[in-house]
Amino acid sequence: MLIAEDNKTNQMMLIKILDRLGYISALANTGIEVIRMLDKEDLILMDVQMPDMDGLEASIYIRKHYTLQPYNYCPYFQCND
């Protein structure tokens, strides 16, 4: 499972939760890193706001260029005050 998140606190929280559920996860800090790591993961938890390439841009790129491999996406939104 690939966690696409640039916030270190959120990364640690997600890894801890997924670890307790028995999942092994990898980290990507940007959408560009997500695209580089696609062949290694089959599920992506992707943040929407990331530097360089955000989650929406990465999702559009993946859907456009990886039509043969079905990837599962779970974009999530962080609420900020």
N, C-alpha and C positions, 0 to 999 in steps of 0.2 A: 504494500500500500504506500502510495506516495503522498506526503503532506506538502502542499505548496503554500507556504506561509513565510512571510518575512519578519514577523514579530517574534523575538526570542521567547518571550513569556508564553505566547500562544503555542509555539512549537513544543516547549517543555510540557505544557498541559495536555496537548493532543497526544504526544508520545506516551505520556504516563497513562492516560485513559485507554489508548489502544493497546498498550502493553498489558494492562490489567485484563483486557478482553481477549488476550492471546494473539494479537496481531504484531507482526514485525513491520516497521515502517521506515521509510527513507525520507529525507528532507530535500526540498528545493526552495530556494529563497526568491526566485523570480520565475516568470513564465518561460523565459529562455532556458533556464535550468530544467523546467518541467519537460520541455520538448526534447532536450538532450537525454533525459532519463526515461522516455516513454517505453522503450523496448524492454526495460527491466521491471516494469510495474504493470499491474492490470486494474488497479483502482486508484483514483486520484481524488483527494480532498483538496480543493483549490480555493484559496482566498481570492477575492475579487480585486482588491487594491494591493498591488505589488510593484516594486520598481522595475524599470527597463521594459518589461512586457507584463501587463496586468492579466488577471485570470480570464477576463472576457476575451482579450486579444489572443491569449494562448488557446482558449477553447475553440475560437473561430479557426485558428491555424490548424489545430489538431483535426477538427472535423473536415477541413478542406483537403489536408494532405495525407491523412491516415484513414482512408475510407474502407480499406480491407480489414483492418483490425478493430473490432468493437471495444471501445473503451468505456468505462463507467465513470461518470462525472458526478460530483456532489459539490457544486459551488456553495460556499457559505459566506454569510455577511457578518461582519463585526459591527456592532452598534457602538458608536462613539458619541460622547456628549459634546 
